[in-house]
Structure formats: C-alpha cells, structure tokens
Amino acid sequence: MQHYSVQIFTWTARNGVQQVGSAIEVDALNPKAAAVSLLGLRLEDKGACTKLAVRVWHDDAQRAECDCFYYH
C-alpha cells in the first residue's frame, strides 16, 4: 500500500475549475485505486466524462507530479 493525497475538482462553463473541499489522504495500491476509493465512481478511459475529476499524488512527490482521473 502507498500513501496518497487526493484533491477533487469540478468544472462548469460559468465558474471554470473549482476545488471541492481540501486534499484527502488515503492508502491504496495505486493512484487509480486511491481515486476510486473516495467516491466509488468508475474511472474510464473512453466516453463522456462527468464534471468531476481528481488529482492524486504521493506524499514524497510535488503536486505537479500527479495523476489526474475523470469520473464517468
């Protein structure tokens, strides 16, 4: 298990990108598992995404060194 920090974002045409709450710390096997564990929503590589995304990074990494996922 790895320790990750996860930030949730939403976006609209009117308001642009908005962070939802603060970063949440979770333990998971990989970044995608960390993202799924928070909301239980599917992450897909294809198809239209909802207006919800997450940014996941290791404790020892900079926020710029992160993985981003879009919920479907």
PDB file of N, CA, C, O and CB in Angstrom:
ATOM      1  N   MET A   1       0.842  -1.192   0.000  1.00  0.00           N
ATOM      2  CA  MET A   1       0.000   0.000   0.000  1.00  0.00           C
ATOM      3  C   MET A   1       0.881   1.248   0.000  1.00  0.00           C
ATOM      4  O   MET A   1       1.951   1.282   0.609  1.00  0.00           O
ATOM      5  CB  MET A   1      -0.955   0.003   1.224  1.00  0.00           C
ATOM      6  N   GLN A   2       0.405   2.246  -0.688  1.00  0.00           N
ATOM      7  CA  GLN A   2       1.071   3.542  -0.756  1.00  0.00           C
ATOM      8  C   GLN A   2       0.177   4.590  -0.106  1.00  0.00           C
ATOM      9  O   GLN A   2      -1.037   4.407  -0.012  1.00  0.00           O
ATOM     10  CB  GLN A   2       1.400   3.927  -2.227  1.00  0.00           C
ATOM     11  N   HIS A   3       0.768   5.670   0.333  1.00  0.00           N
ATOM     12  CA  HIS A   3       0.001   6.778   0.903  1.00  0.00           C
ATOM     13  C   HIS A   3      -0.128   7.870  -0.168  1.00  0.00           C
ATOM     14  O   HIS A   3       0.870   8.324  -0.727  1.00  0.00           O
ATOM     15  CB  HIS A   3       0.690   7.338   2.210  1.00  0.00           C
ATOM     16  N   TYR A   4      -1.364   8.282  -0.443  1.00  0.00           N
ATOM     17  CA  TYR A   4      -1.628   9.283  -1.484  1.00  0.00           C
ATOM     18  C   TYR A   4      -2.427  10.448  -0.928  1.00  0.00           C
ATOM     19  O   TYR A   4      -3.159  10.312   0.053  1.00  0.00           O
ATOM     20  CB  TYR A   4      -2.375   8.651  -2.663  1.00  0.00           C
ATOM     21  N   SER A   5      -2.274  11.592  -1.573  1.00  0.00           N
ATOM     22  CA  SER A   5      -3.145  12.741  -1.331  1.00  0.00           C
ATOM     23  C   SER A   5      -4.017  12.892  -2.561  1.00  0.00           C
ATOM     24  O   SER A   5      -3.545  12.755  -3.689  1.00  0.00           O
ATOM     25  CB  SER A   5      -2.324  14.059  -1.036  1.00  0.00           C
ATOM     26  N   VAL A   6      -5.302  13.176  -2.335  1.00  0.00           N
ATOM     27  CA  VAL A   6      -6.269  13.262  -3.422  1.00  0.00           C
ATOM     28  C   VAL A   6      -7.043  14.569  -3.308  1.00  0.00           C
ATOM     29  O   VAL A   6      -7.539  14.904  -2.232  1.00  0.00           O
ATOM     30  CB  VAL A   6      -7.232  12.050  -3.403  1.00  0.00           C
ATOM     31  N   GLN A   7      -7.149  15.313  -4.414  1.00  0.00           N
ATOM     32  CA  GLN A   7      -7.968  16.519  -4.472  1.00  0.00           C
ATOM     33  C   GLN A   7      -9.063  16.307  -5.497  1.00  0.00           C
ATOM     34  O   GLN A   7      -8.805  15.803  -6.590  1.00  0.00           O
ATOM     35  CB  GLN A   7      -7.113  17.770  -4.820  1.00  0.00           C
ATOM     36  N   ILE A   8     -10.278  16.687  -5.155  1.00  0.00           N
ATOM     37  CA  ILE A   8     -11.421  16.556  -6.060  1.00  0.00           C
ATOM     38  C   ILE A   8     -11.717  17.919  -6.675  1.00  0.00           C
ATOM     39  O   ILE A   8     -11.680  18.943  -5.993  1.00  0.00           O
ATOM     40  CB  ILE A   8     -12.676  15.999  -5.311  1.00  0.00           C
ATOM     41  N   PHE A   9     -12.011  17.918  -7.978  1.00  0.00           N
ATOM     42  CA  PHE A   9     -12.331  19.138  -8.713  1.00  0.00           C
ATOM     43  C   PHE A   9     -13.625  18.967  -9.489  1.00  0.00           C
ATOM     44  O   PHE A   9     -13.985  17.852  -9.869  1.00  0.00           O
ATOM     45  CB  PHE A   9     -11.187  19.513  -9.664  1.00  0.00           C
ATOM     46  N   THR A  10     -14.309  20.044  -9.720  1.00  0.00           N
ATOM     47  CA  THR A  10     -15.468  20.074 -10.600  1.00  0.00           C
ATOM     48  C   THR A  10     -15.300  21.277 -11.523  1.00  0.00           C
ATOM     49  O   THR A  10     -14.492  22.160 -11.238  1.00  0.00           O
ATOM     50  CB  THR A  10     -16.817  20.150  -9.787  1.00  0.00           C
ATOM     51  N   TRP A  11     -16.042  21.326 -12.612  1.00  0.00           N
ATOM     52  CA  TRP A  11     -15.949  22.476 -13.509  1.00  0.00           C
ATOM     53  C   TRP A  11     -17.270  22.728 -14.214  1.00  0.00           C
ATOM     54  O   TRP A  11     -18.047  21.811 -14.476  1.00  0.00           O
ATOM     55  CB  TRP A  11     -14.841  22.264 -14.536  1.00  0.00           C
ATOM     56  N   THR A  12     -17.498  23.994 -14.511  1.00  0.00           N
ATOM     57  CA  THR A  12     -18.654  24.419 -15.296  1.00  0.00           C
ATOM     58  C   THR A  12     -18.200  25.517 -16.237  1.00  0.00           C
ATOM     59  O   THR A  12     -17.158  26.135 -16.023  1.00  0.00           O
ATOM     60  CB  THR A  12     -19.825  24.908 -14.380  1.00  0.00           C
ATOM     61  N   ALA A  13     -18.977  25.759 -17.272  1.00  0.00           N
ATOM     62  CA  ALA A  13     -18.643  26.827 -18.211  1.00  0.00           C
ATOM     63  C   ALA A  13     -18.659  28.183 -17.513  1.00  0.00           C
ATOM     64  O   ALA A  13     -17.837  29.048 -17.818  1.00  0.00           O
ATOM     65  CB  ALA A  13     -19.622  26.828 -19.396  1.00  0.00           C
ATOM     66  N   ARG A  14     -19.570  28.369 -16.597  1.00  0.00           N
ATOM     67  CA  ARG A  14     -19.704  29.658 -15.915  1.00  0.00           C
ATOM     68  C   ARG A  14     -18.602  29.899 -14.885  1.00  0.00           C
ATOM     69  O   ARG A  14     -18.035  30.990 -14.829  1.00  0.00           O
ATOM     70  CB  ARG A  14     -21.053  29.741 -15.238  1.00  0.00           C
ATOM     71  N   ASN A  15     -18.296  28.886 -14.068  1.00  0.00           N
ATOM     72  CA  ASN A  15     -17.367  29.074 -12.951  1.00  0.00           C
ATOM     73  C   ASN A  15     -15.961  28.537 -13.193  1.00  0.00           C
ATOM     74  O   ASN A  15     -15.063  28.793 -12.390  1.00  0.00           O
ATOM     75  CB  ASN A  15     -17.923  28.426 -11.740  1.00  0.00           C
ATOM     76  N   GLY A  16     -15.751  27.804 -14.272  1.00  0.00           N
ATOM     77  CA  GLY A  16     -14.443  27.217 -14.528  1.00  0.00           C
ATOM     78  C   GLY A  16     -14.160  26.069 -13.571  1.00  0.00           C
ATOM     79  O   GLY A  16     -15.088  25.417 -13.091  1.00  0.00           O
ATOM     80  N   VAL A  17     -12.886  25.816 -13.291  1.00  0.00           N
ATOM     81  CA  VAL A  17     -12.478  24.706 -12.423  1.00  0.00           C
ATOM     82  C   VAL A  17     -12.509  25.168 -10.966  1.00  0.00           C
ATOM     83  O   VAL A  17     -11.980  26.224 -10.621  1.00  0.00           O
ATOM     84  CB  VAL A  17     -11.053  24.189 -12.808  1.00  0.00           C
ATOM     85  N   GLN A  18     -13.137  24.357 -10.128  1.00  0.00           N
ATOM     86  CA  GLN A  18     -13.248  24.663  -8.699  1.00  0.00           C
ATOM     87  C   GLN A  18     -12.817  23.446  -7.895  1.00  0.00           C
ATOM     88  O   GLN A  18     -13.242  22.327  -8.185  1.00  0.00           O
ATOM     89  CB  GLN A  18     -14.700  25.086  -8.322  1.00  0.00           C
ATOM     90  N   GLN A  19     -11.974  23.658  -6.885  1.00  0.00           N
ATOM     91  CA  GLN A  19     -11.612  22.570  -5.985  1.00  0.00           C
ATOM     92  C   GLN A  19     -12.773  22.313  -5.039  1.00  0.00           C
ATOM     93  O   GLN A  19     -13.402  23.252  -4.550  1.00  0.00           O
ATOM     94  CB  GLN A  19     -10.313  22.900  -5.196  1.00  0.00           C
ATOM     95  N   VAL A  20     -13.060  21.031  -4.779  1.00  0.00           N
ATOM     96  CA  VAL A  20     -14.137  20.649  -3.873  1.00  0.00           C
ATOM     97  C   VAL A  20     -13.500  20.177  -2.575  1.00  0.00           C
ATOM     98  O   VAL A  20     -12.912  19.097  -2.537  1.00  0.00           O
ATOM     99  CB  VAL A  20     -15.053  19.537  -4.497  1.00  0.00           C
ATOM    100  N   GLY A  21     -13.605  20.959  -1.521  1.00  0.00           N
ATOM    101  CA  GLY A  21     -13.007  20.596  -0.237  1.00  0.00           C
ATOM    102  C   GLY A  21     -11.501  20.678  -0.274  1.00  0.00           C
ATOM    103  O   GLY A  21     -10.919  21.285  -1.173  1.00  0.00           O
ATOM    104  N   SER A  22     -10.868  20.054   0.724  1.00  0.00           N
ATOM    105  CA  SER A  22      -9.414  20.060   0.800  1.00  0.00           C
ATOM    106  C   SER A  22      -8.868  18.701   0.379  1.00  0.00           C
ATOM    107  O   SER A  22      -9.631  17.767   0.133  1.00  0.00           O
ATOM    108  CB  SER A  22      -8.942  20.418   2.225  1.00  0.00           C
ATOM    109  N   ALA A  23      -7.557  18.597   0.299  1.00  0.00           N
ATOM    110  CA  ALA A  23      -6.932  17.329  -0.077  1.00  0.00           C
ATOM    111  C   ALA A  23      -7.237  16.274   0.984  1.00  0.00           C
ATOM    112  O   ALA A  23      -7.274  16.569   2.178  1.00  0.00           O
ATOM    113  CB  ALA A  23      -5.397  17.498  -0.255  1.00  0.00           C
ATOM    114  N   ILE A  24      -7.454  15.045   0.530  1.00  0.00           N
ATOM    115  CA  ILE A  24      -7.781  13.921   1.405  1.00  0.00           C
ATOM    116  C   ILE A  24      -6.652  12.912   1.301  1.00  0.00           C
ATOM    117  O   ILE A  24      -6.187  12.616   0.200  1.00  0.00           O
ATOM    118  CB  ILE A  24      -9.161  13.271   1.027  1.00  0.00           C
ATOM    119  N   GLU A  25      -6.206  12.382   2.427  1.00  0.00           N
ATOM    120  CA  GLU A  25      -5.141  11.383   2.427  1.00  0.00           C
ATOM    121  C   GLU A  25      -5.741   9.990   2.498  1.00  0.00           C
ATOM    122  O   GLU A  25      -6.607   9.719   3.331  1.00  0.00           O
ATOM    123  CB  GLU A  25      -4.171  11.613   3.602  1.00  0.00           C
ATOM    124  N   VAL A  26      -5.272   9.097   1.613  1.00  0.00           N
ATOM    125  CA  VAL A  26      -5.756   7.710   1.588  1.00  0.00           C
ATOM    126  C   VAL A  26      -4.589   6.763   1.345  1.00  0.00           C
ATOM    127  O   VAL A  26      -3.566   7.148   0.779  1.00  0.00           O
ATOM    128  CB  VAL A  26      -6.845   7.519   0.493  1.00  0.00           C
ATOM    129  N   ASP A  27      -4.756   5.532   1.777  1.00  0.00           N
ATOM    130  CA  ASP A  27      -3.813   4.458   1.474  1.00  0.00           C
ATOM    131  C   ASP A  27      -4.446   3.577   0.411  1.00  0.00           C
ATOM    132  O   ASP A  27      -5.596   3.159   0.546  1.00  0.00           O
ATOM    133  CB  ASP A  27      -3.444   3.629   2.759  1.00  0.00           C
ATOM    134  N   ALA A  28      -3.698   3.295  -0.644  1.00  0.00           N
ATOM    135  CA  ALA A  28      -4.224   2.490  -1.740  1.00  0.00           C
ATOM    136  C   ALA A  28      -3.075   1.806  -2.469  1.00  0.00           C
ATOM    137  O   ALA A  28      -1.906   2.131  -2.261  1.00  0.00           O
ATOM    138  CB  ALA A  28      -5.049   3.362  -2.719  1.00  0.00           C
ATOM    139  N   LEU A  29      -3.432   0.842  -3.334  1.00  0.00           N
ATOM    140  CA  LEU A  29      -2.425   0.104  -4.089  1.00  0.00           C
ATOM    141  C   LEU A  29      -1.786   0.936  -5.187  1.00  0.00           C
ATOM    142  O   LEU A  29      -0.608   0.754  -5.496  1.00  0.00           O
ATOM    143  CB  LEU A  29      -3.036  -1.128  -4.688  1.00  0.00           C
ATOM    144  N   ASN A  30      -2.567   1.871  -5.793  1.00  0.00           N
ATOM    145  CA  ASN A  30      -2.062   2.704  -6.871  1.00  0.00           C
ATOM    146  C   ASN A  30      -2.909   3.984  -6.945  1.00  0.00           C
ATOM    147  O   ASN A  30      -3.930   4.073  -6.264  1.00  0.00           O
ATOM    148  CB  ASN A  30      -2.085   1.932  -8.231  1.00  0.00           C
ATOM    149  N   PRO A  31      -2.509   4.974  -7.755  1.00  0.00           N
ATOM    150  CA  PRO A  31      -3.261   6.228  -7.821  1.00  0.00           C
ATOM    151  C   PRO A  31      -4.720   6.059  -8.247  1.00  0.00           C
ATOM    152  O   PRO A  31      -5.603   6.731  -7.715  1.00  0.00           O
ATOM    153  CB  PRO A  31      -2.582   7.163  -8.767  1.00  0.00           C
ATOM    154  N   LYS A  32      -4.978   5.157  -9.211  1.00  0.00           N
ATOM    155  CA  LYS A  32      -6.357   4.956  -9.667  1.00  0.00           C
ATOM    156  C   LYS A  32      -7.212   4.374  -8.549  1.00  0.00           C
ATOM    157  O   LYS A  32      -8.362   4.781  -8.381  1.00  0.00           O
ATOM    158  CB  LYS A  32      -6.392   4.031 -10.897  1.00  0.00           C
ATOM    159  N   ALA A  33      -6.674   3.432  -7.785  1.00  0.00           N
ATOM    160  CA  ALA A  33      -7.412   2.857  -6.657  1.00  0.00           C
ATOM    161  C   ALA A  33      -7.692   3.920  -5.604  1.00  0.00           C
ATOM    162  O   ALA A  33      -8.750   3.902  -4.976  1.00  0.00           O
ATOM    163  CB  ALA A  33      -6.627   1.686  -6.035  1.00  0.00           C
ATOM    164  N   ALA A  34      -6.766   4.838  -5.403  1.00  0.00           N
ATOM    165  CA  ALA A  34      -6.983   5.928  -4.452  1.00  0.00           C
ATOM    166  C   ALA A  34      -8.148   6.798  -4.903  1.00  0.00           C
ATOM    167  O   ALA A  34      -8.971   7.202  -4.081  1.00  0.00           O
ATOM    168  CB  ALA A  34      -5.708   6.779  -4.298  1.00  0.00           C
ATOM    169  N   ALA A  35      -8.229   7.091  -6.195  1.00  0.00           N
ATOM    170  CA  ALA A  35      -9.309   7.926  -6.726  1.00  0.00           C
ATOM    171  C   ALA A  35     -10.659   7.225  -6.625  1.00  0.00           C
ATOM    172  O   ALA A  35     -11.657   7.856  -6.276  1.00  0.00           O
ATOM    173  CB  ALA A  35      -9.025   8.297  -8.180  1.00  0.00           C
ATOM    174  N   VAL A  36     -10.702   5.928  -6.925  1.00  0.00           N
ATOM    175  CA  VAL A  36     -11.951   5.170  -6.882  1.00  0.00           C
ATOM    176  C   VAL A  36     -12.433   4.998  -5.443  1.00  0.00           C
ATOM    177  O   VAL A  36     -13.636   5.025  -5.185  1.00  0.00           O
ATOM    178  CB  VAL A  36     -11.769   3.798  -7.548  1.00  0.00           C
ATOM    179  N   SER A  37     -11.504   4.821  -4.511  1.00  0.00           N
ATOM    180  CA  SER A  37     -11.887   4.538  -3.124  1.00  0.00           C
ATOM    181  C   SER A  37     -12.652   5.684  -2.474  1.00  0.00           C
ATOM    182  O   SER A  37     -13.433   5.453  -1.551  1.00  0.00           O
ATOM    183  CB  SER A  37     -10.658   4.229  -2.306  1.00  0.00           C
ATOM    184  N   LEU A  38     -12.445   6.901  -2.930  1.00  0.00           N
ATOM    185  CA  LEU A  38     -13.109   8.045  -2.297  1.00  0.00           C
ATOM    186  C   LEU A  38     -14.597   8.112  -2.591  1.00  0.00           C
ATOM    187  O   LEU A  38     -15.405   8.277  -1.677  1.00  0.00           O
ATOM    188  CB  LEU A  38     -12.461   9.321  -2.746  1.00  0.00           C
ATOM    189  N   LEU A  39     -14.962   7.987  -3.849  1.00  0.00           N
ATOM    190  CA  LEU A  39     -16.357   8.182  -4.233  1.00  0.00           C
ATOM    191  C   LEU A  39     -17.027   6.920  -4.752  1.00  0.00           C
ATOM    192  O   LEU A  39     -18.249   6.883  -4.892  1.00  0.00           O
ATOM    193  CB  LEU A  39     -16.446   9.247  -5.273  1.00  0.00           C
ATOM    194  N   GLY A  40     -16.252   5.897  -5.036  1.00  0.00           N
ATOM    195  CA  GLY A  40     -16.828   4.663  -5.561  1.00  0.00           C
ATOM    196  C   GLY A  40     -17.357   4.801  -6.971  1.00  0.00           C
ATOM    197  O   GLY A  40     -18.146   3.965  -7.412  1.00  0.00           O
ATOM    198  N   LEU A  41     -16.947   5.834  -7.694  1.00  0.00           N
ATOM    199  CA  LEU A  41     -17.391   6.049  -9.076  1.00  0.00           C
ATOM    200  C   LEU A  41     -16.383   5.449 -10.042  1.00  0.00           C
ATOM    201  O   LEU A  41     -15.187   5.403  -9.754  1.00  0.00           O
ATOM    202  CB  LEU A  41     -17.584   7.555  -9.368  1.00  0.00           C
ATOM    203  N   ARG A  42     -16.868   4.993 -11.180  1.00  0.00           N
ATOM    204  CA  ARG A  42     -15.995   4.390 -12.191  1.00  0.00           C
ATOM    205  C   ARG A  42     -15.100   5.424 -12.840  1.00  0.00           C
ATOM    206  O   ARG A  42     -15.489   6.573 -13.046  1.00  0.00           O
ATOM    207  CB  ARG A  42     -16.822   3.685 -13.255  1.00  0.00           C
ATOM    208  N   LEU A  43     -13.895   4.991 -13.155  1.00  0.00           N
ATOM    209  CA  LEU A  43     -12.963   5.789 -13.948  1.00  0.00           C
ATOM    210  C   LEU A  43     -12.765   5.059 -15.258  1.00  0.00           C
ATOM    211  O   LEU A  43     -12.351   3.899 -15.258  1.00  0.00           O
ATOM    212  CB  LEU A  43     -11.594   6.018 -13.201  1.00  0.00           C
ATOM    213  N   GLU A  44     -13.047   5.702 -16.366  1.00  0.00           N
ATOM    214  CA  GLU A  44     -12.928   5.077 -17.681  1.00  0.00           C
ATOM    215  C   GLU A  44     -11.964   5.880 -18.548  1.00  0.00           C
ATOM    216  O   GLU A  44     -11.735   7.064 -18.304  1.00  0.00           O
ATOM    217  CB  GLU A  44     -14.312   4.966 -18.366  1.00  0.00           C
ATOM    218  N   ASP A  45     -11.409   5.231 -19.552  1.00  0.00           N
ATOM    219  CA  ASP A  45     -10.508   5.901 -20.484  1.00  0.00           C
ATOM    220  C   ASP A  45     -11.258   6.487 -21.679  1.00  0.00           C
ATOM    221  O   ASP A  45     -10.733   7.359 -22.372  1.00  0.00           O
ATOM    222  CB  ASP A  45      -9.443   4.929 -20.968  1.00  0.00           C
ATOM    223  N   LYS A  46     -12.488   6.011 -21.926  1.00  0.00           N
ATOM    224  CA  LYS A  46     -13.241   6.470 -23.090  1.00  0.00           C
ATOM    225  C   LYS A  46     -14.631   6.893 -22.665  1.00  0.00           C
ATOM    226  O   LYS A  46     -15.097   6.558 -21.576  1.00  0.00           O
ATOM    227  CB  LYS A  46     -13.318   5.371 -24.167  1.00  0.00           C
ATOM    228  N   GLY A  47     -15.288   7.639 -23.547  1.00  0.00           N
ATOM    229  CA  GLY A  47     -16.654   8.067 -23.281  1.00  0.00           C
ATOM    230  C   GLY A  47     -16.699   9.446 -22.652  1.00  0.00           C
ATOM    231  O   GLY A  47     -15.676  10.014 -22.270  1.00  0.00           O
ATOM    232  N   ALA A  48     -17.899   9.962 -22.555  1.00  0.00           N
ATOM    233  CA  ALA A  48     -18.079  11.295 -21.983  1.00  0.00           C
ATOM    234  C   ALA A  48     -17.883  11.245 -20.472  1.00  0.00           C
ATOM    235  O   ALA A  48     -18.369  10.331 -19.805  1.00  0.00           O
ATOM    236  CB  ALA A  48     -19.478  11.856 -22.328  1.00  0.00           C
ATOM    237  N   CYS A  49     -17.174  12.222 -19.941  1.00  0.00           N
ATOM    238  CA  CYS A  49     -16.936  12.248 -18.506  1.00  0.00           C
ATOM    239  C   CYS A  49     -17.914  13.207 -17.826  1.00  0.00           C
ATOM    240  O   CYS A  49     -18.463  14.112 -18.455  1.00  0.00           O
ATOM    241  CB  CYS A  49     -15.480  12.655 -18.207  1.00  0.00           C
ATOM    242  N   THR A  50     -18.113  12.989 -16.543  1.00  0.00           N
ATOM    243  CA  THR A  50     -18.919  13.912 -15.751  1.00  0.00           C
ATOM    244  C   THR A  50     -18.076  15.156 -15.502  1.00  0.00           C
ATOM    245  O   THR A  50     -16.935  15.239 -15.956  1.00  0.00           O
ATOM    246  CB  THR A  50     -19.393  13.258 -14.399  1.00  0.00           C
ATOM    247  N   LYS A  51     -18.619  16.087 -14.806  1.00  0.00           N
ATOM    248  CA  LYS A  51     -17.863  17.303 -14.499  1.00  0.00           C
ATOM    249  C   LYS A  51     -17.170  17.160 -13.145  1.00  0.00           C
ATOM    250  O   LYS A  51     -17.212  18.059 -12.305  1.00  0.00           O
ATOM    251  CB  LYS A  51     -18.792  18.543 -14.502  1.00  0.00           C
ATOM    252  N   LEU A  52     -16.522  15.989 -12.958  1.00  0.00           N
ATOM    253  CA  LEU A  52     -15.834  15.695 -11.714  1.00  0.00           C
ATOM    254  C   LEU A  52     -14.518  15.005 -12.027  1.00  0.00           C
ATOM    255  O   LEU A  52     -14.480  14.062 -12.818  1.00  0.00           O
ATOM    256  CB  LEU A  52     -16.709  14.821 -10.787  1.00  0.00           C
ATOM    257  N   ALA A  53     -13.440  15.470 -11.411  1.00  0.00           N
ATOM    258  CA  ALA A  53     -12.116  14.902 -11.645  1.00  0.00           C
ATOM    259  C   ALA A  53     -11.338  14.899 -10.338  1.00  0.00           C
ATOM    260  O   ALA A  53     -11.710  15.581  -9.383  1.00  0.00           O
ATOM    261  CB  ALA A  53     -11.352  15.696 -12.740  1.00  0.00           C
ATOM    262  N   VAL A  54     -10.254  14.127 -10.300  1.00  0.00           N
ATOM    263  CA  VAL A  54      -9.376  14.112  -9.136  1.00  0.00           C
ATOM    264  C   VAL A  54      -7.930  14.209  -9.567  1.00  0.00           C
ATOM    265  O   VAL A  54      -7.555  13.816 -10.671  1.00  0.00           O
ATOM    266  CB  VAL A  54      -9.597  12.849  -8.303  1.00  0.00           C
ATOM    267  N   ARG A  55      -7.126  14.747  -8.657  1.00  0.00           N
ATOM    268  CA  ARG A  55      -5.675  14.801  -8.825  1.00  0.00           C
ATOM    269  C   ARG A  55      -5.094  13.994  -7.671  1.00  0.00           C
ATOM    270  O   ARG A  55      -5.448  14.226  -6.515  1.00  0.00           O
ATOM    271  CB  ARG A  55      -5.122  16.302  -8.843  1.00  0.00           C
ATOM    272  N   VAL A  56      -4.190  13.030  -7.978  1.00  0.00           N
ATOM    273  CA  VAL A  56      -3.630  12.128  -6.974  1.00  0.00           C
ATOM    274  C   VAL A  56      -2.113  12.219  -7.014  1.00  0.00           C
ATOM    275  O   VAL A  56      -1.520  12.191  -8.093  1.00  0.00           O
ATOM    276  CB  VAL A  56      -4.100  10.666  -7.211  1.00  0.00           C
ATOM    277  N   TRP A  57      -1.468  12.330  -5.839  1.00  0.00           N
ATOM    278  CA  TRP A  57      -0.012  12.350  -5.796  1.00  0.00           C
ATOM    279  C   TRP A  57       0.488  11.675  -4.520  1.00  0.00           C
ATOM    280  O   TRP A  57      -0.229  11.595  -3.522  1.00  0.00           O
ATOM    281  CB  TRP A  57       0.513  13.796  -5.884  1.00  0.00           C
ATOM    282  N   HIS A  58       1.748  11.186  -4.570  1.00  0.00           N
ATOM    283  CA  HIS A  58       2.420  10.580  -3.415  1.00  0.00           C
ATOM    284  C   HIS A  58       2.802  11.673  -2.432  1.00  0.00           C
ATOM    285  O   HIS A  58       2.954  12.835  -2.809  1.00  0.00           O
ATOM    286  CB  HIS A  58       3.677   9.773  -3.852  1.00  0.00           C
ATOM    287  N   ASP A  59       2.954  11.296  -1.178  1.00  0.00           N
ATOM    288  CA  ASP A  59       3.413  12.250  -0.173  1.00  0.00           C
ATOM    289  C   ASP A  59       4.786  12.822  -0.498  1.00  0.00           C
ATOM    290  O   ASP A  59       5.061  13.987  -0.211  1.00  0.00           O
ATOM    291  CB  ASP A  59       3.448  11.591   1.184  1.00  0.00           C
ATOM    292  N   ASP A  60       5.644  12.005  -1.096  1.00  0.00           N
ATOM    293  CA  ASP A  60       7.009  12.451  -1.376  1.00  0.00           C
ATOM    294  C   ASP A  60       7.148  13.132  -2.738  1.00  0.00           C
ATOM    295  O   ASP A  60       8.262  13.482  -3.129  1.00  0.00           O
ATOM    296  CB  ASP A  60       7.952  11.276  -1.304  1.00  0.00           C
ATOM    297  N   ALA A  61       6.065  13.326  -3.460  1.00  0.00           N
ATOM    298  CA  ALA A  61       6.103  13.963  -4.788  1.00  0.00           C
ATOM    299  C   ALA A  61       5.542  15.382  -4.707  1.00  0.00           C
ATOM    300  O   ALA A  61       4.804  15.722  -3.781  1.00  0.00           O
ATOM    301  CB  ALA A  61       5.301  13.125  -5.826  1.00  0.00           C
ATOM    302  N   GLN A  62       5.895  16.177  -5.664  1.00  0.00           N
ATOM    303  CA  GLN A  62       5.320  17.509  -5.781  1.00  0.00           C
ATOM    304  C   GLN A  62       3.930  17.396  -6.395  1.00  0.00           C
ATOM    305  O   GLN A  62       3.638  16.418  -7.082  1.00  0.00           O
ATOM    306  CB  GLN A  62       6.228  18.438  -6.633  1.00  0.00           C
ATOM    307  N   ARG A  63       3.082  18.370  -6.160  1.00  0.00           N
ATOM    308  CA  ARG A  63       1.734  18.327  -6.734  1.00  0.00           C
ATOM    309  C   ARG A  63       1.761  18.308  -8.253  1.00  0.00           C
ATOM    310  O   ARG A  63       0.841  17.784  -8.881  1.00  0.00           O
ATOM    311  CB  ARG A  63       0.921  19.515  -6.254  1.00  0.00           C
ATOM    312  N   ALA A  64       2.801  18.872  -8.851  1.00  0.00           N
ATOM    313  CA  ALA A  64       2.906  18.867 -10.311  1.00  0.00           C
ATOM    314  C   ALA A  64       3.157  17.454 -10.835  1.00  0.00           C
ATOM    315  O   ALA A  64       2.844  17.160 -11.989  1.00  0.00           O
ATOM    316  CB  ALA A  64       4.031  19.809 -10.770  1.00  0.00           C
ATOM    317  N   GLU A  65       3.718  16.578  -9.999  1.00  0.00           N
ATOM    318  CA  GLU A  65       3.981  15.192 -10.371  1.00  0.00           C
ATOM    319  C   GLU A  65       2.801  14.345  -9.906  1.00  0.00           C
ATOM    320  O   GLU A  65       2.894  13.621  -8.915  1.00  0.00           O
ATOM    321  CB  GLU A  65       5.328  14.676  -9.751  1.00  0.00           C
ATOM    322  N   CYS A  66       1.703  14.446 -10.629  1.00  0.00           N
ATOM    323  CA  CYS A  66       0.479  13.790 -10.173  1.00  0.00           C
ATOM    324  C   CYS A  66      -0.192  13.041 -11.313  1.00  0.00           C
ATOM    325  O   CYS A  66       0.170  13.188 -12.480  1.00  0.00           O
ATOM    326  CB  CYS A  66      -0.487  14.813  -9.575  1.00  0.00           C
ATOM    327  N   ASP A  67      -1.174  12.239 -10.942  1.00  0.00           N
ATOM    328  CA  ASP A  67      -2.042  11.568 -11.905  1.00  0.00           C
ATOM    329  C   ASP A  67      -3.409  12.225 -11.817  1.00  0.00           C
ATOM    330  O   ASP A  67      -3.879  12.533 -10.722  1.00  0.00           O
ATOM    331  CB  ASP A  67      -2.129  10.019 -11.633  1.00  0.00           C
ATOM    332  N   CYS A  68      -4.051  12.441 -12.956  1.00  0.00           N
ATOM    333  CA  CYS A  68      -5.402  13.023 -12.976  1.00  0.00           C
ATOM    334  C   CYS A  68      -6.360  12.004 -13.580  1.00  0.00           C
ATOM    335  O   CYS A  68      -6.040  11.329 -14.558  1.00  0.00           O
ATOM    336  CB  CYS A  68      -5.434  14.369 -13.788  1.00  0.00           C
ATOM    337  N   PHE A  69      -7.543  11.908 -12.977  1.00  0.00           N
ATOM    338  CA  PHE A  69      -8.566  10.982 -13.433  1.00  0.00           C
ATOM    339  C   PHE A  69      -9.887  11.714 -13.552  1.00  0.00           C
ATOM    340  O   PHE A  69     -10.168  12.637 -12.788  1.00  0.00           O
ATOM    341  CB  PHE A  69      -8.692   9.782 -12.479  1.00  0.00           C
ATOM    342  N   TYR A  70     -10.707  11.294 -14.527  1.00  0.00           N
ATOM    343  CA  TYR A  70     -12.005  11.886 -14.763  1.00  0.00           C
ATOM    344  C   TYR A  70     -13.084  10.846 -14.511  1.00  0.00           C
ATOM    345  O   TYR A  70     -13.027   9.753 -15.074  1.00  0.00           O
ATOM    346  CB  TYR A  70     -12.104  12.445 -16.191  1.00  0.00           C
ATOM    347  N   TYR A  71     -14.049  11.160 -13.690  1.00  0.00           N
ATOM    348  CA  TYR A  71     -15.120  10.223 -13.369  1.00  0.00           C
ATOM    349  C   TYR A  71     -16.133  10.151 -14.508  1.00  0.00           C
ATOM    350  O   TYR A  71     -16.433  11.165 -15.139  1.00  0.00           O
ATOM    351  CB  TYR A  71     -15.816  10.629 -12.063  1.00  0.00           C
ATOM    352  N   HIS A  72     -16.662   8.953 -14.773  1.00  0.00           N
ATOM    353  CA  HIS A  72     -17.644   8.718 -15.834  1.00  0.00           C
ATOM    354  C   HIS A  72     -18.919   8.169 -15.244  1.00  0.00           C
ATOM    355  O   HIS A  72     -19.873   7.903 -15.975  1.00  0.00           O
ATOM    356  CB  HIS A  72     -17.092   7.756 -16.895  1.00  0.00           C
TER     357      HIS A  72
END
